[in-house]
Amino acid sequence: MRKLVLFMHVSLDGYASDSNGGLDWIPYNEELEKYAEEVVAEVGAPVYGRTTYQMMESYWPALLDDPNASRHDIEHAKWLQDVKKIVISGTMDKAEWNNTMLVKDNIAEEIKALKEQPGKNLVIFGSPGAAKTLLELGMIDEFLLTICPVVLGRGKSVFDGGIEKIRLKLLSSRTLKSGIIATRYELEK
């Protein structure tokens, strides 16, 4: 059975974006890019919320024909073009990006059925709104959090609001040169 894994960059105070939805506080560099490639290698299907999906759909396909795009970006764009993508949205009527499945209703049942299929894990990339919904539904099995050395003070969090206490077991952690702590947790049984 596949797992549903949340991969998210968070500030030291637990925010996934600043109060304007911005991500420019993430110290993205070659080392973090390499770590993200390790994560992508274990992905059977990326999972997005509407906002992240639309951002990805408007950015990555255009790189396929960009002569100035880096080798890494072109390879990632090709992977995204071909891989089965899942978007969770109650407001979208259709998802037009190649090989995308829209989950609009019965989210828990749809994700459970996807988890029961063979293959690599389902990985939620960012998407704090969808991640919060899946967390509230008890669907997330592991958390890959890159804890960034910044305090935002406010912003969008996956972990605030109506979520009950969740106990996690640390599986691994490592510190990157930028000060990011890359962690992997699983739900404590």
N, C-alpha and C positions, 0 to 999 in steps of 0.2 A: 504494500500500500504506500502510495506517495504521501509526502508531508506537504502541508501548506506552511511556507516559511515567510516571515516578514523580514525584508531587508530595507533598513531605513537609517539615514543619517539623522542624528539627534544632537541638540545642544546639550551642554552639561546640565541644564535645567529641564531637559526633556521635550523641547520643542522640535518639530519636524520642519517648520518653516518660520520665518519671521512674521510679524503682524501684517505685512503686505503680501505674504505668500512667497517671499523671496528666499533664495538659497545661496546667495553670494557669500554667506558666512562659512560655508563648507570649504576647508582648505584643500581643494581638489588639485592634485598633482600626480606625477607619474607613479608614485608609490600607491596612492589610493586607487588610481586607474588599474594597476596590476592586481590589487586586492579585489576590485570589482570584477575583473576578468575571472578570478578564481571562483567567485560567487556565480557568475554567468555559466561557468562550466558545469554546474550542478543543476541548471534550470531546464526543466522539461517544457514549462509554459510560464511566461511572465503574466502576472495579474496586475491590473491597473484599475484605479477609479477613473471616472470620467475626465477630470481635469488633467491628471497625469497622462492618460491615454491620448487626449487631444494634443497635449504638448509634444508627446513622443511622435504622434502621427504627423504633426506639422513639421517636425525637425528631421527625423532620421531618413525617410524615403528620399528627401532632396539631396542627401549626401551621396547617394548612389551614382549620381551624375556630376558630382562636384570634383573638378580636377585638382582643387586645392585641399581636398579632405585628406586627412592622415590615413595611413594604412589601417591603423586601429579603428578609426571611425568608419571606414568603408567596410571592414570586416564585421563590425558590430551592426551596421546598417543592413548588410546582407543577411546576417543572422536574424535580425528583427523582422525583415521582410518575409522570411520563410517560416519562422517558428510559429506555432499556434499561440495566439495571444488571447487573453481573457480580459474583458472589460466589464466591470460591475457598475451599473448605472440605472437608477430608476427614472432618469429623465431622457436618456437617449432612445431613439426608435430603431436605429440601426448603426452598425459599426462597419465602415467601408474599407478600412485598411486590410490588406491581404491577410487571409487566414486568421481572422479575428472572430471570436465568439462573444456575443453580448449576453450577459447574465443580468436580467432585469427583475425577474420575480423568482420566488422560491430559492433564494440565494443559498441557504444552508443545504438544501437538497441537491442543487446543481453542483456546488463545491464538493459535497460528499461524494457524488457520483464521479467527479473528475479525480478526486483523491484515490478512488478505488481502481482507476485505470492503471495499467502498467506504465512504467517510464520514470523519468527523473522528476524531481520535486516541482511543485507549483510555487513560484516565488513572487510575493507582492513587492513591487518596487515603489518605495515611497508611498504615495497615495494615502495620506493620513485619514481621509474620510472613509474610504473603502476598508482600510486596515482596522479602523475603529469599529465599523459594522461587523467585520469578520471576527474581531476580538470579542465583541459582545455576544456573538453567536457561538463562541467557543470553538471556532474552526482553526485557529492558528496553533501549530504544533511547535515551531521553533522561531526564535527571534535572532536575527543577525543585526546587531545595532553597532553602528560606528559612532562612538561618542566623541563629538568634536569639542576642542578646547575653547569654547565660547559660551557665555551666558547671555541669552537673548532677553530675558525679563518678561517677555510675552511673545505670543505667536500661536501657531496651531499645534496641538498635541494629540497624540493617539491615546494617551493614557489619562486624560482628564475626563470628568463627567461621570456618567452612570456605570462605570466599570467596577466590578467587585474586585477584591484583592486577588491577585494572581501570584502564586509562588513559582519561581523559576529556579532551575538548576544550571549553574555555569558549566558549559562544556569546554569552552576555550576562550582565551583572550590573548591579544598581542598588541603591543604599543607600536604605532608607526612613528617615523621620525618627525612628522608634523605635529605630534602630540595626540593624534586620534587614537582612541582605544577601540580596536575591532573585537567585538564580543559575539559569542554564540551561546544562547540559552535554549533550554527546552522546558516545556511545562513540567513542573514537579508533579509526579503521580501520587 
